[in-house]
Amino acid sequence: MKNILFLFMLLPFVCHAQKVTQINKNEICIEGDTILYFDAEGFSITEQAHSDSLKTHKYIISIIGTDEKPEIHLVYKYPKLETLMGKTLPLCTFSDINSKPVKIDEKDITVISFWDKHCGICIRELTVLDIIAEDYSNVHFVALT
């Protein structure tokens, strides 16, 4: 019994874990022996360069590695998407809000906007597209969610 009690008393001294603390809404602090920082392309960077990159609001972080040697990687918040401007979309049919079929292969469709109802930027973009659609009545605007 004394041996078990002694082992429990030693347990806090032999266990080593990282402590992650949230400083404010946009900052966390990770305590560890060695922390490695990498940019979005996978190159090693300094802690200051990592911090400066996060302040641009273009990145989020991904933490990988071991407890002893964590690796903090910058990941693009909005990955670069391949543009389809000027390219032909695959032939398909969608339904609009009134359940009316919308064919993507129609010649009069000029602007297609893909959006999500939880995306604030997307909703603001749709508002702008509504204003533009009023000015260009000959252009067909379609927003798909």
The 8 nearest C-alpha neighbors of each residue, nearest first, counted from 0:
[[1, 3, 2, 4, 5, 6, 7, 8],
 [0, 2, 4, 3, 5, 6, 7, 8],
 [3, 1, 5, 0, 4, 6, 7, 8],
 [4, 2, 6, 0, 5, 1, 7, 8],
 [3, 5, 1, 7, 6, 2, 8, 0],
 [4, 6, 2, 8, 3, 7, 1, 9],
 [7, 5, 3, 9, 8, 4, 10, 2],
 [8, 6, 10, 4, 9, 5, 3, 11],
 [7, 9, 5, 6, 10, 4, 11, 12],
 [10, 8, 6, 7, 12, 11, 5, 13],
 [9, 11, 7, 13, 12, 8, 14, 6],
 [12, 10, 14, 13, 9, 8, 7, 15],
 [13, 11, 10, 9, 14, 15, 8, 7],
 [12, 14, 10, 11, 15, 9, 16, 8],
 [15, 13, 11, 12, 10, 16, 9, 17],
 [14, 16, 13, 17, 12, 11, 66, 67],
 [17, 15, 18, 14, 66, 31, 67, 30],
 [18, 16, 30, 31, 19, 66, 29, 15],
 [17, 19, 30, 29, 20, 16, 31, 28],
 [20, 18, 29, 28, 17, 30, 21, 27],
 [19, 21, 28, 27, 22, 18, 29, 30],
 [20, 22, 27, 23, 26, 28, 19, 24],
 [23, 21, 27, 26, 20, 28, 24, 25],
 [22, 24, 26, 25, 21, 27, 20, 28],
 [23, 25, 26, 22, 21, 27, 20, 28],
 [24, 26, 23, 27, 22, 21, 54, 53],
 [27, 25, 23, 22, 24, 21, 28, 20],
 [26, 28, 21, 22, 20, 29, 19, 25],
 [27, 29, 20, 19, 21, 30, 22, 26],
 [30, 28, 19, 18, 31, 20, 17, 27],
 [29, 31, 18, 17, 28, 19, 32, 20],
 [32, 30, 17, 33, 29, 34, 67, 68],
 [31, 33, 67, 34, 68, 30, 17, 69],
 [34, 32, 68, 31, 35, 67, 69, 30],
 [33, 35, 69, 68, 70, 31, 36, 32],
 [34, 36, 70, 71, 69, 33, 37, 68],
 [37, 35, 71, 44, 43, 70, 72, 45],
 [38, 36, 43, 72, 42, 44, 41, 71],
 [37, 39, 73, 41, 40, 42, 72, 44],
 [38, 40, 73, 74, 41, 75, 72, 37],
 [39, 41, 38, 42, 37, 73, 74, 72],
 [42, 40, 38, 37, 39, 43, 72, 73],
 [41, 43, 37, 38, 40, 44, 39, 36],
 [42, 44, 37, 36, 38, 41, 45, 35],
 [45, 43, 37, 36, 48, 42, 38, 49],
 [46, 44, 48, 47, 49, 36, 43, 37],
 [45, 47, 49, 48, 50, 36, 44, 35],
 [46, 48, 50, 49, 45, 51, 44, 52],
 [49, 47, 51, 45, 50, 46, 52, 44],
 [50, 48, 46, 52, 47, 51, 45, 53],
 [49, 51, 47, 53, 52, 48, 46, 54],
 [50, 52, 48, 54, 53, 49, 47, 55],
 [53, 51, 49, 54, 50, 55, 48, 58],
 [54, 52, 50, 55, 51, 56, 58, 49],
 [53, 55, 51, 56, 52, 50, 57, 58],
 [54, 56, 53, 57, 52, 51, 58, 50],
 [57, 55, 54, 53, 58, 52, 59, 76],
 [58, 56, 55, 76, 75, 53, 77, 59],
 [59, 57, 75, 76, 74, 56, 53, 73],
 [58, 60, 74, 76, 73, 75, 61, 53],
 [61, 59, 73, 72, 74, 71, 62, 58],
 [60, 62, 72, 71, 73, 63, 74, 59],
 [63, 61, 71, 70, 72, 60, 69, 64],
 [64, 62, 70, 69, 71, 61, 65, 72],
 [65, 63, 69, 70, 68, 66, 62, 67],
 [64, 66, 68, 69, 67, 63, 70, 62],
 [65, 67, 68, 69, 17, 16, 64, 31],
 [66, 68, 65, 32, 69, 31, 33, 17],
 [67, 69, 65, 33, 66, 34, 64, 70],
 [70, 68, 64, 34, 65, 66, 63, 35],
 [71, 69, 35, 63, 64, 62, 36, 34],
 [70, 72, 62, 36, 61, 35, 37, 60],
 [73, 71, 37, 61, 60, 38, 36, 62],
 [72, 74, 60, 39, 38, 59, 58, 37],
 [75, 73, 39, 59, 58, 60, 76, 72],
 [74, 76, 58, 78, 77, 57, 59, 39],
 [77, 75, 58, 57, 59, 78, 74, 56],
 [76, 78, 75, 79, 57, 58, 80, 74],
 [79, 77, 75, 80, 76, 74, 58, 57],
 [80, 78, 77, 81, 75, 82, 76, 57],
 [81, 79, 78, 82, 77, 83, 75, 84],
 [80, 82, 83, 79, 84, 78, 86, 85],
 [81, 83, 84, 80, 86, 85, 79, 88],
 [82, 84, 86, 85, 81, 87, 88, 80],
 [85, 83, 86, 82, 87, 81, 110, 88],
 [84, 86, 83, 87, 82, 88, 109, 110],
 [87, 85, 83, 84, 88, 82, 89, 81],
 [86, 88, 89, 85, 83, 104, 84, 90],
 [89, 87, 90, 86, 103, 104, 83, 91],
 [90, 88, 91, 87, 103, 104, 86, 92],
 [91, 89, 104, 103, 88, 92, 102, 87],
 [92, 90, 103, 89, 102, 93, 104, 88],
 [91, 93, 102, 101, 103, 100, 94, 90],
 [94, 92, 101, 100, 102, 95, 91, 103],
 [95, 93, 100, 98, 99, 101, 96, 92],
 [94, 96, 98, 99, 97, 100, 101, 93],
 [95, 97, 98, 94, 99, 100, 143, 93],
 [96, 98, 95, 99, 94, 100, 101, 93],
 [99, 97, 94, 95, 96, 100, 93, 101],
 [98, 100, 94, 95, 97, 101, 96, 93],
 [101, 99, 94, 93, 95, 98, 92, 102],
 [102, 100, 93, 92, 94, 103, 99, 95],
 [103, 101, 92, 104, 105, 91, 100, 93],
 [102, 104, 105, 91, 90, 92, 101, 108],
 [105, 103, 102, 90, 106, 91, 88, 89],
 [106, 104, 103, 107, 102, 108, 101, 109],
 [105, 107, 108, 104, 109, 103, 139, 102],
 [106, 108, 105, 139, 109, 138, 137, 104],
 [109, 107, 139, 106, 105, 110, 140, 138],
 [108, 110, 139, 107, 138, 140, 111, 106],
 [111, 109, 140, 108, 141, 139, 112, 138],
 [112, 110, 141, 142, 140, 113, 109, 143],
 [111, 113, 142, 143, 141, 114, 110, 140],
 [114, 112, 143, 142, 144, 111, 115, 121],
 [113, 115, 144, 121, 143, 112, 116, 142],
 [116, 114, 144, 118, 117, 121, 113, 122],
 [115, 117, 118, 114, 122, 144, 121, 119],
 [118, 116, 115, 119, 121, 122, 114, 120],
 [119, 117, 121, 115, 120, 116, 122, 114],
 [120, 118, 122, 121, 123, 117, 116, 115],
 [119, 121, 123, 122, 118, 124, 125, 114],
 [122, 120, 124, 118, 119, 114, 123, 125],
 [121, 123, 125, 119, 124, 120, 126, 118],
 [124, 122, 126, 120, 125, 121, 119, 127],
 [123, 125, 121, 127, 122, 126, 120, 128],
 [126, 124, 128, 122, 127, 123, 129, 121],
 [125, 127, 123, 129, 124, 128, 122, 130],
 [126, 128, 124, 130, 125, 129, 131, 123],
 [127, 129, 125, 131, 130, 126, 132, 124],
 [130, 128, 132, 126, 127, 131, 125, 133],
 [129, 131, 127, 133, 128, 132, 126, 134],
 [130, 132, 128, 134, 133, 129, 135, 127],
 [133, 131, 129, 135, 134, 130, 136, 128],
 [134, 132, 130, 131, 135, 136, 129, 128],
 [133, 135, 131, 132, 136, 130, 137, 129],
 [136, 134, 132, 137, 133, 138, 131, 139],
 [135, 137, 138, 133, 132, 134, 139, 131],
 [136, 138, 135, 139, 107, 132, 134, 133],
 [139, 137, 136, 135, 109, 140, 107, 108],
 [138, 140, 108, 109, 107, 110, 137, 141],
 [141, 139, 110, 111, 138, 108, 109, 142],
 [142, 140, 111, 112, 110, 143, 139, 108],
 [141, 143, 112, 111, 113, 144, 140, 114],
 [144, 142, 113, 112, 114, 141, 111, 95],
 [143, 114, 115, 113, 142, 116, 112, 95]]
